[in-house]
Amino acid sequence: MTEARGGNYVRGGGSLAEGRGEIAWRLGDSGGAVVLAEGEMTVAAEPSASHGVSSPGWAFESSWDADPLEGAAVFRHVAVEAPDGATIVVSSTGAPGIEGHGLERTEGILRATDAATPFDEALLSTQYDGDGRPTRLGLELWRGDDAPPTRIAASLLGGAERGGTWAGFFRCRADGAEGLGSYLLWRS
């Protein structure tokens, strides 16, 4: 993941208090957008300039110069609103043939307004419904110091599928604080 805008991206934002969220992506040769407004999900075929950055509130963007889907069987991107305008971003890539997401390559970073700090270890767990769509997620993020891990639990607000990619929004809780989170799941 890089801070600069690359050809491949996931971006979004929103407000938990206002019940709105946006997530847009361009990965490889596909893209799309999902918008949550007033409890309703809307799916767009292609991301537009407005998706993910159109309204005030929390916002994030992750980008890659190379296609993160290349050689992958699964790709996950989670962004969580953190206090003081920061964002926690976790991405995970699984190669074909692995058993379970515990073997995926996962990285996490805390992006504050003035710095980006990677986590030494990022663990992502997901609960799915009968159709394979995420319904709950958990994050456990470890730094290299002796600090306790950051733990986040999240429950689904709503999601939709576009062209084999599922994207949705979650109510996230950590240490008594709540925020909005987004989850993008691509499978080959």
Phi, psi and omega in degrees: 000141177232164177278329184287157178283119177251181180289337179248132183207161165228126178218157181180197180161195178145201181212121177296317181299325181268356178065037179227150177200156178221139171219131180228149180213152170222108182228121183061234182256018179228159179202174178176183179205147175229135182235134175252122177213126178053041177079000181252141178260135176237137181247134177245142182294323182226145175291143175249173180300332183277335184293125174094346181218017191276337187231160181294159180121197181293140178212153178213162171207134171239140179217157181222140174286318178267156180290113181291349180273345183298124180076008183257151171259336180211144176220131178235143175223122179238132174233133184231131175293126179245166180300157175060034176077008180276165178224136171260126180238130176232130173235148185218134180232132179242133178283157176302142174089354180283153179259106176082158184280358175293343180259003178288156174275116186238138175223150180224152181212144172257118179254110175260174182297332185244359183198159174236124183240117179285151172271145178292325179215136178232124179246129181238124174238144184226137171256137184242157172274184182297340179263007177082017178264140180297139176238333178214154175216156176224140176237140171229117188239124184247135172261168182285343181278189181274010181293147176294159180291155170273127180241133181232132174243141184217145177235148188293133170264323179169155180202168181206161180249143178220112174058040179085359176248129177260137177223140181203178184236145185228148169273118185252141180230134176209123177050044177083352179263147177241150177201174179272146175224154175236153182220126175243130181232119176242134174231143179283000000 
